[in-house]
Amino acid sequence: MFAQKGVELVQELERARDFLPPFNEDGVRQVLEEMRALFEENQRDASSAVAGESEYITSVHIRHCALERNKRCLMAYLYNRLERIKEHRWHFGSVLPSDIKANICEPEAQFFIKYSKSLAAYMKSIGEGSYSLDLTQNLKPPKNLYIQVKCTTEFGEFETEDGDIVVLKKNSLHLLPRVQCELLIAQGILEHVS
Amino acid sequence: MPHLHFSYSPNYFSIEDIVLQDVRVSCKFEVAVPKLGMLDQSADDENLKQGSKVELPFWMVPTLHAKKIVTLEIPRHYKVNYRQILQADSIVVDLHKWGPYFYDLGLHVANLELKDSLDIKRSLVETLRNRLRQIMDMSQHSTHHETVHIIANLDELERKLFGVGQLSYRSYKEWVRRESSKINTATLVASHRKRKFAEVTV
């Protein structure tokens, strides 16, 4: 049946809801190949229809349907991957872990860089003067200035903006200003305890 | 935060909509179609004969139906007798068995402008309206163990609604416990770590 490979590509994304599977270059190539074959057959039938044999028109319609279906599968595959990459910027920050980077193809990596740049430019523009508003922080309304955090992994030394150096050992508890820890908590290095 | 929401009105990029339209429906070809005999797997002909009954994937149907190349036989769960079952008591019906995408496919079928379209649409709305109350109720008041049994009879749309209800209940509980101000690890980061941990330990 037509467009089986296309649906397989899309199903790859459906199965992997919370991570990005490696870019399936092979799958994309196969779908494009099927589209090319369908298109060539359609061209042949369409030109014979123009020449007078009108019985091939129905086949043209069906193949065209299959072409549109393949196109939709490819577009959805690419679009949904890009949406997930955008989400990655908000969850992981502007630097992605290397194993996730390995799953992204080159144009998608370029998209990520440009998206990060766009986001940074926007955040800079809504501040006043040289102060830029970091939208990825304070996702929940803050309740206090200092928070109690526990370190989950051996991180080493961490320097806060005021210059204090904090040694983050596994399971150590610290009382730190909220703004300094938000990024580390989001990345899972620190854990907010109440 | 950019978020890809589940949309139940079919959106061109919706993964779910693409996958659900792969379901096979029974169609009759009103005209002969040369060279595409491979669509009919029971016959061994290079061409499709006029009048042949073929199981086609649903995504082909809207165009072919509009151009009068095929006539669709309404999938059995949307026919009169099944609609009557729903009218009698929709709450006990196992909609997951009737098609995991009962409402979505029903809407696609009804939009084809068939004789039964209006009745199908009315039946879909009535069914959802009748079942909704129990779904809402269950999503707010059930424990983890009962959930599996409850959602077994729900179709995908209802399962999404159930999930939303549960999430809202959990958020409320979190707020009552004053944990809503607690900063959490980003969801993607947490699942990434879990997966890495699983890979290393295996």
Interface residues (C-beta under 8 A of the other chain):
Chain A: M1 A3 V7 V10 Q11 L13 E14 D18 F19 E41 D45 E55 Y56 T58 S59 H61 I62 R63 H64 C65 A66 R69 R72 C73 M75 A76 Y79 N80 E83 R84 K86 E87 H88 W90 H91 F92 P97 D99 I100 L139 K140 P141 P142 K143 I147 C181 E182 I185 A186 Q187 G188 E191 H192 S194
Chain B: M1 P2 H3 L4 Y12 F13 S14 I15 E16 I18 V19 D22 V31 A32 V33 P34 K35 L36 L39 P57 W59 M60 T63 L64 K67 I69 R178 E179 S180 S181 K182 I183 N184 T185 A186 T187 L188 V189 A190 S191 H192 R193 R195 K196
